[in-house]
Amino acid sequence: MNHAELTPRGAAATSFPTERRVRSVRRVVNIMPVLLGGTAMLGGCINVSAPDKPIVIELNINIRQEVIYRLANDANNTIEENADIF
Amino acid sequence: MDARKGMQTMKTSLKLAIAGAAAAMALGGVAGVALAQRDPAYEAARKSGAIGERTDGYLGVVGAETPELKRMVADLNIKRRAIYADKAQAANATLEEYSLTAGCIAISRTVPGEKYQAPDGTWQTRTAGAPMLDARCPKNLG
């Protein structure tokens, strides 16, 4: 019996063992992108993306309000003392 | 000796009288400033809603701007600004901080029918209820 007749692909049977290994490695490499794409599409993924607007902390408002509270009595007296222009 | 003592008593009472008169005059002066009334034209313009209180502590012309209204508002605002600058410096605050505080109070002191500026910049007519004030205004006003 001929070696070539025992395998579905006759050419493969005649190839050297080293050549075969190279081909199997190549196959795995070809499958890799498909596997990676599959995991990325799964619903369980958490995507963290940066906000499109910069994060601004309005410290200014609190400082100003504190100042206004401090000045309120003074300003009230000023208005009463200058009733002709207020 | 007795005569001298009498003279001294008289002197003292005279001094007291002078001091009393001076104190009364000073008080009268202060009261005079405090009780100064608005100019009738200004009072009328406020009442009619032609001018209103802005959020920044100054007056603004609400409707059509006539030369008289413009001049009146500018004149009063210059006077206000001079006082704000003086008081702000004394209180170790900025002119803007002081005038904004005065704006809160001036708006809260408007009477129904007068105009004031809401925080969004629109002119509002004061009702019997509390006016719309800047979020930074003290909450116990009105």
Interface residues (C-beta under 8 A of the other chain):
Chain A: I61 R64 Q65 V67 I68 Y69 R70 L71 A72 D74 A75 N76 T78 I79 E80 E81 N82 A83 D84 I85 F86
Chain B: V33 A34 L35 A36 Q37 R38 D39 L76 K79 R80 I83 Y84 K87 A91 A93 E97 Y98 L100 T101 A102 C104 I105 A106 R109 A135 R136 C137 P138 L141
